[in-house]
Amino acid sequence: MMKTIQIAVVSSLLMSLSSGTSWGQDQINAQEDKTPVTDRQLSVMMFADYGRSYGYQTMLAQIQLDTAKADLERDRQILKQTVELFERNAIANIE
């Protein structure tokens, strides 16, 4: 069973390698037949790229904002605990 699978894999690899030369030639011909990009296509591509960039920057800004809010809330809780302990004389005045 294993030998049959190995033979099938090797034969498919050999077939793909033999057909690879013609595929490479097709790709070279496709690169030679370049069609010019119109202004409309270029503007749509630039608009889409700008949209992705804006979305990414907005996402990063929101993450930073959420992090700052979480830090402030953590500090507020720590301050509240410290004040309560200070009022009960559970901690020294130095802290």
C-alpha positions, 0 to 999 in steps of 0.5 A: 500500500505504501509503495503504491502511494510512493509511486503515485507521488513520484509519478505526479512529481515527474509529470509536473516537472516535465510540464513545468517548462511549458508553464514557465514559457507561458509565464514569460509570454504573459509578462511580455504582453503587458497591458497598460493600466488605466487611470481609473484602475490605478485610482481604484487601486490607490483608493483601496490601498489608502483604505487599508492603510487608514483601517490599519492605522485606526485599528492600531490607534483603537488598541492604544486607546484601549490600553491607555484606558485599561492602564488608567482603570488599573491605576484608579483601582490601585489608588482606591485600595491604597487610600482605603488602607491609608485611612484604616492606618493599615499601611505606613504614611510613606507609601 
